[in-house]
Amino acid sequence: MIYLICTPIGNLNDISLRSIEILNSSDLIYAEDTRKAQKIFYKYKINKKSFSYNDHNERSKTKKIIEEAKAGKQISLISDAGAPLISDPGYILVNECIRENIEYSVIPGPSAVINSMLLSGLPTNKFMFLGFLPKKNPERKKVFENNLNNDATLVFFESPKRLVETLSMMNEIFPSTRRAVVCREMTKKYEEVIRGTISEIHTHMSARDIKGEICLLIEGNQNLSESSINFNNEIKDVALKNMSPSEAAKLLSLITKQNKRDLYKWLTK
């Protein structure tokens, strides 16, 4: 049996009693970061050793874990923080378990994605987690442009070193009234939630030295209608070929019921 165990995202007291029980009874424990695993083991008197399972050795270690599971050993997998597989290793292992008909289960627990959604104050009825934002600007810009009209709350992980640059890019692409939230250091001593429009948050964060774990959330498009268009560069090119940006913005606003000023901004950027 293989267990995927969710671990605290900050405060070690957030681990579940069942997680401690399963870790204590496991024959083998694999961890994304063995040093962080040891902190949990020390706090809860789990007299076990963990073995590394990370992005660099995931494929080779998966083969070994499958062999050990077939031999009847109870195995646990824990990530650096939060849930395995969610922007962390484990997906290859799960697929191999399914292919080899090996039983596995999940021990639920902390999740930075869910935690940030509850803290944000943004709509929770529909959301989309898109993982870590790309490091390169063109790829990051494409992610935002592709989700400009997505009506779900968007959740990202972002590095504190790139946060201001990312907010600046968002400010150029998304409507001026679109809300965003930065959740920093969740469950830890200096937990902080910054809410406002993208522009307001960009101004606020630009004046600070940003540190810690970051979740970045963007409000979904709340103005979608049946006549909305999924705008792309092809539509922009056709519109500007036949009319001025002002005229094109006015026409598209009539068709889609979206803000004319935001459409003009998109057409002229």
PyRosetta script that sets phi, psi and omega in degrees:
from pyrosetta import init, pose_from_sequence

init()
pose = pose_from_sequence("MIYLICTPIGNLNDISLRSIEILNSSDLIYAEDTRKAQKIFYKYKINKKSFSYNDHNERSKTKKIIEEAKAGKQISLISDAGAPLISDPGYILVNECIRENIEYSVIPGPSAVINSMLLSGLPTNKFMFLGFLPKKNPERKKVFENNLNNDATLVFFESPKRLVETLSMMNEIFPSTRRAVVCREMTKKYEEVIRGTISEIHTHMSARDIKGEICLLIEGNQNLSESSINFNNEIKDVALKNMSPSEAAKLLSLITKQNKRDLYKWLTK")
pose.set_psi(1, 136.7)
pose.set_omega(1, 177.8)
pose.set_phi(2, -116.4)
pose.set_psi(2, 132.4)
pose.set_omega(2, 178.2)
pose.set_phi(3, -113.1)
pose.set_psi(3, 131.8)
pose.set_omega(3, 171.3)
pose.set_phi(4, -98.7)
pose.set_psi(4, 114.7)
pose.set_omega(4, -171.5)
pose.set_phi(5, -111.7)
pose.set_psi(5, 126.7)
pose.set_omega(5, 176.3)
pose.set_phi(6, -79.7)
pose.set_psi(6, 133.5)
pose.set_omega(6, -178.2)
pose.set_phi(7, -115.8)
pose.set_psi(7, 161.9)
pose.set_omega(7, -178.1)
pose.set_phi(8, -55.1)
pose.set_psi(8, 142.8)
pose.set_omega(8, 177.2)
pose.set_phi(9, -89.1)
pose.set_psi(9, -4.4)
pose.set_omega(9, 179.1)
pose.set_phi(10, -170.5)
pose.set_psi(10, -68.2)
pose.set_omega(10, -178.1)
pose.set_phi(11, -79.6)
pose.set_psi(11, 117.0)
pose.set_omega(11, -175.9)
pose.set_phi(12, -64.2)
pose.set_psi(12, -18.6)
pose.set_omega(12, 179.3)
pose.set_phi(13, -71.6)
pose.set_psi(13, -7.8)
pose.set_omega(13, -177.9)
pose.set_phi(14, -82.9)
pose.set_psi(14, -1.6)
pose.set_omega(14, 178.3)
pose.set_phi(15, -70.5)
pose.set_psi(15, 144.9)
pose.set_omega(15, -177.3)
pose.set_phi(16, -84.7)
pose.set_psi(16, 156.7)
pose.set_omega(16, 177.3)
pose.set_phi(17, -62.3)
pose.set_psi(17, -37.0)
pose.set_omega(17, 179.8)
pose.set_phi(18, -66.4)
pose.set_psi(18, -36.8)
pose.set_omega(18, 177.8)
pose.set_phi(19, -61.9)
pose.set_psi(19, -43.8)
pose.set_omega(19, 178.5)
pose.set_phi(20, -61.8)
pose.set_psi(20, -42.5)
pose.set_omega(20, -179.8)
pose.set_phi(21, -61.9)
pose.set_psi(21, -45.4)
pose.set_omega(21, -178.9)
pose.set_phi(22, -67.1)
pose.set_psi(22, -42.0)
pose.set_omega(22, 178.9)
pose.set_phi(23, -61.8)
pose.set_psi(23, -40.8)
pose.set_omega(23, 179.6)
pose.set_phi(24, -64.5)
pose.set_psi(24, -31.5)
pose.set_omega(24, -176.4)
pose.set_phi(25, -94.5)
pose.set_psi(25, -1.1)
pose.set_omega(25, -177.7)
pose.set_phi(26, -77.0)
pose.set_psi(26, 141.2)
pose.set_omega(26, 174.5)
pose.set_phi(27, -76.8)
pose.set_psi(27, -34.7)
pose.set_omega(27, -179.7)
pose.set_phi(28, -140.0)
pose.set_psi(28, 141.5)
pose.set_omega(28, 177.0)
pose.set_phi(29, -126.7)
pose.set_psi(29, 126.8)
pose.set_omega(29, 176.1)
pose.set_phi(30, -110.3)
pose.set_psi(30, 136.9)
pose.set_omega(30, -174.6)
pose.set_phi(31, -134.3)
pose.set_psi(31, 144.0)
pose.set_omega(31, 176.3)
pose.set_phi(32, -63.2)
pose.set_psi(32, -39.5)
pose.set_omega(32, 178.2)
pose.set_phi(33, -133.1)
pose.set_psi(33, 106.0)
pose.set_omega(33, -175.5)
pose.set_phi(34, -65.0)
pose.set_psi(34, -27.9)
pose.set_omega(34, 179.2)
pose.set_phi(35, -68.8)
pose.set_psi(35, -41.4)
pose.set_omega(35, 177.8)
pose.set_phi(36, -70.4)
pose.set_psi(36, -34.9)
pose.set_omega(36, 176.8)
pose.set_phi(37, -61.3)
pose.set_psi(37, -39.5)
pose.set_omega(37, -177.8)
pose.set_phi(38, -63.7)
pose.set_psi(38, -31.6)
pose.set_omega(38, 177.4)
pose.set_phi(39, -63.8)
pose.set_psi(39, -40.3)
pose.set_omega(39, 177.3)
pose.set_phi(40, -67.1)
pose.set_psi(40, -44.4)
pose.set_omega(40, -179.4)
pose.set_phi(41, -60.4)
pose.set_psi(41, -42.8)
pose.set_omega(41, -178.3)
pose.set_phi(42, -64.8)
pose.set_psi(42, -44.3)
pose.set_omega(42, -176.9)
pose.set_phi(43, -64.6)
pose.set_psi(43, -38.1)
pose.set_omega(43, -174.4)
pose.set_phi(44, -107.3)
pose.set_psi(44, 17.1)
pose.set_omega(44, 174.8)
pose.set_phi(45, 53.7)
pose.set_psi(45, 44.4)
pose.set_omega(45, 175.4)
pose.set_phi(46, -92.3)
pose.set_psi(46, 105.9)
pose.set_omega(46, -174.1)
pose.set_phi(47, -83.5)
pose.set_psi(47, 69.1)
pose.set_omega(47, -177.0)
pose.set_phi(48, -136.0)
pose.set_psi(48, 161.6)
pose.set_omega(48, 173.6)
pose.set_phi(49, -114.0)
pose.set_psi(49, 143.0)
pose.set_omega(49, 178.2)
pose.set_phi(50, -108.7)
pose.set_psi(50, 154.3)
pose.set_omega(50, 178.4)
pose.set_phi(51, -116.1)
pose.set_psi(51, 145.1)
pose.set_omega(51, -173.8)
pose.set_phi(52, -68.9)
pose.set_psi(52, 140.5)
pose.set_omega(52, 174.3)
pose.set_phi(53, -147.1)
pose.set_psi(53, 99.2)
pose.set_omega(53, -173.8)
pose.set_phi(54, -138.1)
pose.set_psi(54, -173.6)
pose.set_omega(54, -176.7)
pose.set_phi(55, -59.8)
pose.set_psi(55, -27.0)
pose.set_omega(55, -175.3)
pose.set_phi(56, -83.2)
pose.set_psi(56, -28.4)
pose.set_omega(56, -176.3)
pose.set_phi(57, -122.9)
pose.set_psi(57, 13.4)
pose.set_omega(57, -173.3)
pose.set_phi(58, -55.7)
pose.set_psi(58, -44.5)
pose.set_omega(58, -176.0)
pose.set_phi(59, -68.3)
pose.set_psi(59, -45.6)
pose.set_omega(59, -178.7)
pose.set_phi(60, -68.5)
pose.set_psi(60, -39.5)
pose.set_omega(60, -179.6)
pose.set_phi(61, -71.3)
pose.set_psi(61, -30.4)
pose.set_omega(61, 178.7)
pose.set_phi(62, -60.3)
pose.set_psi(62, -43.1)
pose.set_omega(62, 179.1)
pose.set_phi(63, -59.4)
pose.set_psi(63, -42.7)
pose.set_omega(63, 179.9)
pose.set_phi(64, -66.4)
pose.set_psi(64, -42.2)
pose.set_omega(64, -179.9)
pose.set_phi(65, -63.3)
pose.set_psi(65, -41.1)
pose.set_omega(65, 179.0)
pose.set_phi(66, -61.4)
pose.set_psi(66, -43.2)
pose.set_omega(66, 178.6)
pose.set_phi(67, -62.4)
pose.set_psi(67, -41.2)
pose.set_omega(67, -179.1)
pose.set_phi(68, -68.6)
pose.set_psi(68, -37.1)
pose.set_omega(68, 178.5)
pose.set_phi(69, -66.6)
pose.set_psi(69, -39.1)
pose.set_omega(69, 177.9)
pose.set_phi(70, -64.4)
pose.set_psi(70, -28.2)
pose.set_omega(70, 179.1)
pose.set_phi(71, -80.2)
pose.set_psi(71, -0.1)
pose.set_omega(71, 175.2)
pose.set_phi(72, 94.9)
pose.set_psi(72, 9.2)
pose.set_omega(72, -179.2)
pose.set_phi(73, -81.7)
pose.set_psi(73, 145.7)
pose.set_omega(73, 174.0)
pose.set_phi(74, -88.0)
pose.set_psi(74, 125.6)
pose.set_omega(74, -173.2)
pose.set_phi(75, -125.9)
pose.set_psi(75, 138.4)
pose.set_omega(75, 175.7)
pose.set_phi(76, -118.3)
pose.set_psi(76, 142.6)
pose.set_omega(76, 175.2)
pose.set_phi(77, -121.2)
pose.set_psi(77, 126.1)
pose.set_omega(77, 177.3)
pose.set_phi(78, -125.7)
pose.set_psi(78, 145.4)
pose.set_omega(78, 179.3)
pose.set_phi(79, -93.7)
pose.set_psi(79, 178.7)
pose.set_omega(79, 177.6)
pose.set_phi(80, -55.7)
pose.set_psi(80, -48.1)
pose.set_omega(80, 178.1)
pose.set_phi(81, -162.1)
pose.set_psi(81, 141.2)
pose.set_omega(81, 179.7)
pose.set_phi(82, 82.6)
pose.set_psi(82, -147.9)
pose.set_omega(82, -172.8)
pose.set_phi(83, -94.0)
pose.set_psi(83, 135.3)
pose.set_omega(83, 170.8)
pose.set_phi(84, -57.5)
pose.set_psi(84, 152.5)
pose.set_omega(84, 179.7)
pose.set_phi(85, 80.5)
pose.set_psi(85, -28.8)
pose.set_omega(85, -177.4)
pose.set_phi(86, -84.3)
pose.set_psi(86, 92.9)
pose.set_omega(86, -172.5)
pose.set_phi(87, 57.4)
pose.set_psi(87, 26.8)
pose.set_omega(87, 178.5)
pose.set_phi(88, -141.9)
pose.set_psi(88, 163.0)
pose.set_omega(88, -179.7)
pose.set_phi(89, -62.8)
pose.set_psi(89, 155.7)
pose.set_omega(89, 175.8)
pose.set_phi(90, 140.3)
pose.set_psi(90, -21.5)
pose.set_omega(90, -176.6)
pose.set_phi(91, -63.7)
pose.set_psi(91, -41.5)
pose.set_omega(91, 179.2)
pose.set_phi(92, -62.7)
pose.set_psi(92, -41.1)
pose.set_omega(92, -179.9)
pose.set_phi(93, -63.2)
pose.set_psi(93, -45.6)
pose.set_omega(93, -179.6)
pose.set_phi(94, -60.0)
pose.set_psi(94, -43.1)
pose.set_omega(94, 179.7)
pose.set_phi(95, -65.5)
pose.set_psi(95, -35.9)
pose.set_omega(95, 176.6)
pose.set_phi(96, -68.7)
pose.set_psi(96, -37.2)
pose.set_omega(96, 176.7)
pose.set_phi(97, -60.9)
pose.set_psi(97, -43.8)
pose.set_omega(97, 179.4)
pose.set_phi(98, -65.3)
pose.set_psi(98, -43.2)
pose.set_omega(98, -179.1)
pose.set_phi(99, -65.2)
pose.set_psi(99, -37.2)
pose.set_omega(99, -177.7)
pose.set_phi(100, -93.1)
pose.set_psi(100, 2.7)
pose.set_omega(100, 179.9)
pose.set_phi(101, 59.2)
pose.set_psi(101, 42.7)
pose.set_omega(101, 177.6)
pose.set_phi(102, -100.5)
pose.set_psi(102, 130.3)
pose.set_omega(102, -176.4)
pose.set_phi(103, -72.3)
pose.set_psi(103, 136.1)
pose.set_omega(103, 172.9)
pose.set_phi(104, -142.5)
pose.set_psi(104, 158.6)
pose.set_omega(104, -179.3)
pose.set_phi(105, -143.9)
pose.set_psi(105, 166.7)
pose.set_omega(105, -178.8)
pose.set_phi(106, -116.0)
pose.set_psi(106, 131.6)
pose.set_omega(106, 172.1)
pose.set_phi(107, -99.0)
pose.set_psi(107, 105.0)
pose.set_omega(107, -172.9)
pose.set_phi(108, -66.5)
pose.set_psi(108, 161.0)
pose.set_omega(108, -179.5)
pose.set_phi(109, 177.2)
pose.set_psi(109, -150.4)
pose.set_omega(109, -174.3)
pose.set_phi(110, -59.2)
pose.set_psi(110, 145.7)
pose.set_omega(110, 176.3)
pose.set_phi(111, -146.8)
pose.set_psi(111, 121.6)
pose.set_omega(111, 179.2)
pose.set_phi(112, -63.0)
pose.set_psi(112, -32.8)
pose.set_omega(112, -179.4)
pose.set_phi(113, -64.2)
pose.set_psi(113, -52.7)
pose.set_omega(113, -179.0)
pose.set_phi(114, -66.4)
pose.set_psi(114, -41.0)
pose.set_omega(114, -179.3)
pose.set_phi(115, -59.4)
pose.set_psi(115, -44.7)
pose.set_omega(115, -179.0)
pose.set_phi(116, -68.1)
pose.set_psi(116, -35.6)
pose.set_omega(116, 177.3)
pose.set_phi(117, -61.8)
pose.set_psi(117, -44.3)
pose.set_omega(117, -178.8)
pose.set_phi(118, -68.3)
pose.set_psi(118, -33.4)
pose.set_omega(118, 179.8)
pose.set_phi(119, -77.1)
pose.set_psi(119, -27.1)
pose.set_omega(119, -167.2)
pose.set_phi(120, -67.2)
pose.set_psi(120, -37.8)
pose.set_omega(120, -172.7)
pose.set_phi(121, 83.5)
pose.set_psi(121, 2.1)
pose.set_omega(121, 176.5)
pose.set_phi(122, -86.5)
pose.set_psi(122, 162.5)
pose.set_omega(122, -178.9)
pose.set_phi(123, -54.6)
pose.set_psi(123, 132.2)
pose.set_omega(123, -177.4)
pose.set_phi(124, -107.5)
pose.set_psi(124, -1.8)
pose.set_omega(124, -177.2)
pose.set_phi(125, -71.8)
pose.set_psi(125, -20.0)
pose.set_omega(125, 179.9)
pose.set_phi(126, -153.0)
pose.set_psi(126, 119.1)
pose.set_omega(126, 178.9)
pose.set_phi(127, -143.6)
pose.set_psi(127, 160.6)
pose.set_omega(127, -178.5)
pose.set_phi(128, -135.3)
pose.set_psi(128, 124.2)
pose.set_omega(128, 177.2)
pose.set_phi(129, -94.9)
pose.set_psi(129, 124.6)
pose.set_omega(129, -176.0)
pose.set_phi(130, -115.3)
pose.set_psi(130, 16.1)
pose.set_omega(130, 172.7)
pose.set_phi(131, 69.2)
pose.set_psi(131, -154.6)
pose.set_omega(131, 178.3)
pose.set_phi(132, -75.0)
pose.set_psi(132, 134.3)
pose.set_omega(132, 176.3)
pose.set_phi(133, -68.3)
pose.set_psi(133, 145.4)
pose.set_omega(133, 178.2)
pose.set_phi(134, -59.4)
pose.set_psi(134, 148.3)
pose.set_omega(134, -179.9)
pose.set_phi(135, -74.9)
pose.set_psi(135, -33.6)
pose.set_omega(135, -176.3)
pose.set_phi(136, -83.0)
pose.set_psi(136, 136.4)
pose.set_omega(136, -175.5)
pose.set_phi(137, -56.4)
pose.set_psi(137, -47.2)
pose.set_omega(137, -178.7)
pose.set_phi(138, -60.0)
pose.set_psi(138, -39.5)
pose.set_omega(138, 180.0)
pose.set_phi(139, -69.9)
pose.set_psi(139, -39.5)
pose.set_omega(139, 178.5)
pose.set_phi(140, -65.2)
pose.set_psi(140, -41.8)
pose.set_omega(140, 179.0)
pose.set_phi(141, -61.4)
pose.set_psi(141, -39.9)
pose.set_omega(141, -179.8)
pose.set_phi(142, -63.4)
pose.set_psi(142, -38.8)
pose.set_omega(142, 177.5)
pose.set_phi(143, -59.6)
pose.set_psi(143, -45.1)
pose.set_omega(143, -179.5)
pose.set_phi(144, -67.2)
pose.set_psi(144, -44.9)
pose.set_omega(144, -178.9)
pose.set_phi(145, -63.5)
pose.set_psi(145, -38.2)
pose.set_omega(145, 179.9)
pose.set_phi(146, -68.8)
pose.set_psi(146, -20.1)
pose.set_omega(146, -178.2)
pose.set_phi(147, -113.6)
pose.set_psi(147, 17.2)
pose.set_omega(147, -178.4)
pose.set_phi(148, -57.8)
pose.set_psi(148, -40.0)
pose.set_omega(148, -177.3)
pose.set_phi(149, -104.8)
pose.set_psi(149, 12.3)
pose.set_omega(149, 176.3)
pose.set_phi(150, -67.4)
pose.set_psi(150, 127.6)
pose.set_omega(150, -176.9)
pose.set_phi(151, -88.6)
pose.set_psi(151, 3.2)
pose.set_omega(151, 177.4)
pose.set_phi(152, -91.5)
pose.set_psi(152, 149.1)
pose.set_omega(152, 170.8)
pose.set_phi(153, -63.9)
pose.set_psi(153, 129.6)
pose.set_omega(153, -177.7)
pose.set_phi(154, -99.0)
pose.set_psi(154, 135.3)
pose.set_omega(154, -179.2)
pose.set_phi(155, -122.7)
pose.set_psi(155, 128.2)
pose.set_omega(155, 179.4)
pose.set_phi(156, -128.7)
pose.set_psi(156, 156.8)
pose.set_omega(156, 162.9)
pose.set_phi(157, -99.6)
pose.set_psi(157, 139.8)
pose.set_omega(157, 179.2)
pose.set_phi(158, -144.1)
pose.set_psi(158, 147.9)
pose.set_omega(158, 177.8)
pose.set_phi(159, -75.2)
pose.set_psi(159, 140.2)
pose.set_omega(159, 176.9)
pose.set_phi(160, -61.2)
pose.set_psi(160, -25.6)
pose.set_omega(160, -179.9)
pose.set_phi(161, -70.5)
pose.set_psi(161, -26.8)
pose.set_omega(161, -177.6)
pose.set_phi(162, -105.9)
pose.set_psi(162, -2.1)
pose.set_omega(162, -171.8)
pose.set_phi(163, -58.2)
pose.set_psi(163, -48.5)
pose.set_omega(163, -177.5)
pose.set_phi(164, -62.8)
pose.set_psi(164, -43.5)
pose.set_omega(164, 178.3)
pose.set_phi(165, -62.1)
pose.set_psi(165, -39.8)
pose.set_omega(165, 178.5)
pose.set_phi(166, -66.0)
pose.set_psi(166, -43.8)
pose.set_omega(166, 178.4)
pose.set_phi(167, -62.4)
pose.set_psi(167, -37.5)
pose.set_omega(167, 177.0)
pose.set_phi(168, -62.4)
pose.set_psi(168, -43.0)
pose.set_omega(168, 178.1)
pose.set_phi(169, -65.4)
pose.set_psi(169, -41.8)
pose.set_omega(169, 177.6)
pose.set_phi(170, -60.4)
pose.set_psi(170, -39.2)
pose.set_omega(170, -178.2)
pose.set_phi(171, -64.2)
pose.set_psi(171, -27.6)
pose.set_omega(171, 178.8)
pose.set_phi(172, -81.0)
pose.set_psi(172, -27.8)
pose.set_omega(172, -172.3)
pose.set_phi(173, -98.4)
pose.set_psi(173, -44.0)
pose.set_omega(173, -175.6)
pose.set_phi(174, -85.9)
pose.set_psi(174, 157.1)
pose.set_omega(174, 177.0)
pose.set_phi(175, -57.1)
pose.set_psi(175, 152.1)
pose.set_omega(175, -175.2)
pose.set_phi(176, -63.4)
pose.set_psi(176, -24.4)
pose.set_omega(176, -177.1)
pose.set_phi(177, -94.2)
pose.set_psi(177, -1.1)
pose.set_omega(177, -176.2)
pose.set_phi(178, -66.8)
pose.set_psi(178, 130.0)
pose.set_omega(178, -179.0)
pose.set_phi(179, -84.1)
pose.set_psi(179, 152.3)
pose.set_omega(179, 177.1)
pose.set_phi(180, -144.8)
pose.set_psi(180, 163.0)
pose.set_omega(180, -179.6)
pose.set_phi(181, -142.4)
pose.set_psi(181, 137.6)
pose.set_omega(181, 171.3)
pose.set_phi(182, -112.2)
pose.set_psi(182, 120.6)
pose.set_omega(182, 174.9)
pose.set_phi(183, -106.9)
pose.set_psi(183, 121.0)
pose.set_omega(183, -174.1)
pose.set_phi(184, -122.5)
pose.set_psi(184, 135.9)
pose.set_omega(184, 174.6)
pose.set_phi(185, 54.9)
pose.set_psi(185, 45.8)
pose.set_omega(185, -177.6)
pose.set_phi(186, -60.2)
pose.set_psi(186, 137.9)
pose.set_omega(186, -179.6)
pose.set_phi(187, 72.3)
pose.set_psi(187, -3.3)
pose.set_omega(187, -179.2)
pose.set_phi(188, -95.0)
pose.set_psi(188, 176.8)
pose.set_omega(188, -176.0)
pose.set_phi(189, -58.5)
pose.set_psi(189, -39.5)
pose.set_omega(189, -175.7)
pose.set_phi(190, -105.0)
pose.set_psi(190, 35.8)
pose.set_omega(190, 177.1)
pose.set_phi(191, -54.8)
pose.set_psi(191, 137.2)
pose.set_omega(191, -176.7)
pose.set_phi(192, -145.8)
pose.set_psi(192, 139.6)
pose.set_omega(192, 176.6)
pose.set_phi(193, -126.9)
pose.set_psi(193, 120.5)
pose.set_omega(193, -179.9)
pose.set_phi(194, -111.6)
pose.set_psi(194, 118.8)
pose.set_omega(194, -177.9)
pose.set_phi(195, -116.9)
pose.set_psi(195, 150.1)
pose.set_omega(195, 177.2)
pose.set_phi(196, 158.1)
pose.set_psi(196, -170.0)
pose.set_omega(196, 173.0)
pose.set_phi(197, -74.1)
pose.set_psi(197, 163.6)
pose.set_omega(197, 179.5)
pose.set_phi(198, -56.9)
pose.set_psi(198, -42.2)
pose.set_omega(198, -179.5)
pose.set_phi(199, -62.3)
pose.set_psi(199, -44.3)
pose.set_omega(199, -179.3)
pose.set_phi(200, -63.9)
pose.set_psi(200, -42.9)
pose.set_omega(200, -179.7)
pose.set_phi(201, -68.5)
pose.set_psi(201, -37.4)
pose.set_omega(201, 177.8)
pose.set_phi(202, -60.9)
pose.set_psi(202, -45.2)
pose.set_omega(202, 179.2)
pose.set_phi(203, -62.4)
pose.set_psi(203, -43.4)
pose.set_omega(203, -178.0)
pose.set_phi(204, -64.9)
pose.set_psi(204, -46.3)
pose.set_omega(204, -175.6)
pose.set_phi(205, -76.1)
pose.set_psi(205, -24.2)
pose.set_omega(205, 179.8)
pose.set_phi(206, -65.2)
pose.set_psi(206, -24.8)
pose.set_omega(206, -177.4)
pose.set_phi(207, -92.8)
pose.set_psi(207, 10.5)
pose.set_omega(207, -174.2)
pose.set_phi(208, -126.0)
pose.set_psi(208, 158.9)
pose.set_omega(208, 170.6)
pose.set_phi(209, -93.6)
pose.set_psi(209, 107.7)
pose.set_omega(209, -170.3)
pose.set_phi(210, -93.0)
pose.set_psi(210, 131.2)
pose.set_omega(210, 177.4)
pose.set_phi(211, -136.8)
pose.set_psi(211, 164.0)
pose.set_omega(211, 172.4)
pose.set_phi(212, 97.0)
pose.set_psi(212, 178.0)
pose.set_omega(212, 179.0)
pose.set_phi(213, -75.8)
pose.set_psi(213, 134.4)
pose.set_omega(213, -174.3)
pose.set_phi(214, -123.5)
pose.set_psi(214, 131.1)
pose.set_omega(214, 164.4)
pose.set_phi(215, -112.9)
pose.set_psi(215, 130.5)
pose.set_omega(215, -179.5)
pose.set_phi(216, -115.6)
pose.set_psi(216, 126.6)
pose.set_omega(216, -178.1)
pose.set_phi(217, -122.3)
pose.set_psi(217, 143.1)
pose.set_omega(217, 178.9)
pose.set_phi(218, -126.6)
pose.set_psi(218, 133.3)
pose.set_omega(218, 176.6)
pose.set_phi(219, -61.8)
pose.set_psi(219, 140.2)
pose.set_omega(219, 176.1)
pose.set_phi(220, -72.3)
pose.set_psi(220, 163.6)
pose.set_omega(220, 178.3)
pose.set_phi(221, -67.6)
pose.set_psi(221, 111.9)
pose.set_omega(221, -177.6)
pose.set_phi(222, -93.8)
pose.set_psi(222, 3.6)
pose.set_omega(222, -176.2)
pose.set_phi(223, -112.9)
pose.set_psi(223, 20.5)
pose.set_omega(223, 179.9)
pose.set_phi(224, -69.8)
pose.set_psi(224, 142.2)
pose.set_omega(224, 174.6)
pose.set_phi(225, -134.1)
pose.set_psi(225, 174.4)
pose.set_omega(225, -179.3)
pose.set_phi(226, -61.5)
pose.set_psi(226, -25.7)
pose.set_omega(226, -177.6)
pose.set_phi(227, -94.8)
pose.set_psi(227, 7.1)
pose.set_omega(227, -178.9)
pose.set_phi(228, -64.1)
pose.set_psi(228, 148.7)
pose.set_omega(228, 178.5)
pose.set_phi(229, -111.7)
pose.set_psi(229, 139.7)
pose.set_omega(229, 173.1)
pose.set_phi(230, -82.7)
pose.set_psi(230, 91.3)
pose.set_omega(230, -172.3)
pose.set_phi(231, -63.8)
pose.set_psi(231, 141.4)
pose.set_omega(231, 173.3)
pose.set_phi(232, -147.2)
pose.set_psi(232, 177.9)
pose.set_omega(232, -176.1)
pose.set_phi(233, -64.6)
pose.set_psi(233, -27.1)
pose.set_omega(233, 178.7)
pose.set_phi(234, -66.0)
pose.set_psi(234, -42.7)
pose.set_omega(234, 177.1)
pose.set_phi(235, -64.3)
pose.set_psi(235, -41.7)
pose.set_omega(235, 178.9)
pose.set_phi(236, -59.9)
pose.set_psi(236, -46.0)
pose.set_omega(236, -178.3)
pose.set_phi(237, -61.9)
pose.set_psi(237, -43.1)
pose.set_omega(237, -179.8)
pose.set_phi(238, -65.0)
pose.set_psi(238, -43.8)
pose.set_omega(238, -178.7)
pose.set_phi(239, -63.9)
pose.set_psi(239, -45.4)
pose.set_omega(239, -176.5)
pose.set_phi(240, -76.2)
pose.set_psi(240, -16.4)
pose.set_omega(240, 177.8)
pose.set_phi(241, -71.8)
pose.set_psi(241, -28.4)
pose.set_omega(241, -173.5)
pose.set_phi(242, -111.7)
pose.set_psi(242, -9.3)
pose.set_omega(242, -178.7)
pose.set_phi(243, -157.4)
pose.set_psi(243, 167.8)
pose.set_omega(243, 179.4)
pose.set_phi(244, -73.8)
pose.set_psi(244, 161.7)
pose.set_omega(244, 177.7)
pose.set_phi(245, -56.2)
pose.set_psi(245, -38.7)
pose.set_omega(245, -179.9)
pose.set_phi(246, -64.4)
pose.set_psi(246, -44.1)
pose.set_omega(246, 179.5)
pose.set_phi(247, -67.8)
pose.set_psi(247, -41.3)
pose.set_omega(247, 180.0)
pose.set_phi(248, -64.3)
pose.set_psi(248, -40.6)
pose.set_omega(248, 178.7)
pose.set_phi(249, -63.2)
pose.set_psi(249, -40.8)
pose.set_omega(249, -179.8)
pose.set_phi(250, -64.6)
pose.set_psi(250, -44.8)
pose.set_omega(250, -179.0)
pose.set_phi(251, -65.5)
pose.set_psi(251, -46.4)
pose.set_omega(251, -178.8)
pose.set_phi(252, -65.4)
pose.set_psi(252, -32.4)
pose.set_omega(252, 177.9)
pose.set_phi(253, -67.3)
pose.set_psi(253, -39.1)
pose.set_omega(253, 178.1)
pose.set_phi(254, -65.5)
pose.set_psi(254, -38.1)
pose.set_omega(254, -177.3)
pose.set_phi(255, -74.2)
pose.set_psi(255, -44.5)
pose.set_omega(255, -171.0)
pose.set_phi(256, -100.4)
pose.set_psi(256, -12.0)
pose.set_omega(256, -177.0)
pose.set_phi(257, 66.6)
pose.set_psi(257, 19.3)
pose.set_omega(257, 177.7)
pose.set_phi(258, -94.1)
pose.set_psi(258, 161.6)
pose.set_omega(258, -173.6)
pose.set_phi(259, -60.9)
pose.set_psi(259, 125.6)
pose.set_omega(259, -176.2)
pose.set_phi(260, -64.1)
pose.set_psi(260, -37.8)
pose.set_omega(260, -178.9)
pose.set_phi(261, -66.2)
pose.set_psi(261, -40.1)
pose.set_omega(261, 178.5)
pose.set_phi(262, -68.2)
pose.set_psi(262, -35.9)
pose.set_omega(262, 177.0)
pose.set_phi(263, -66.2)
pose.set_psi(263, -40.0)
pose.set_omega(263, 177.7)
pose.set_phi(264, -63.0)
pose.set_psi(264, -41.3)
pose.set_omega(264, 178.9)
pose.set_phi(265, -60.6)
pose.set_psi(265, -43.0)
pose.set_omega(265, 179.8)
pose.set_phi(266, -67.1)
pose.set_psi(266, -38.3)
pose.set_omega(266, -177.8)
pose.set_phi(267, -70.7)
pose.set_psi(267, -28.1)
pose.set_omega(267, -173.6)
pose.set_phi(268, -105.0)
pose.set_psi(268, -3.0)
pose.set_omega(268, -176.7)
pose.set_phi(269, -72.8)
pose.dump_pdb("model.pdb")
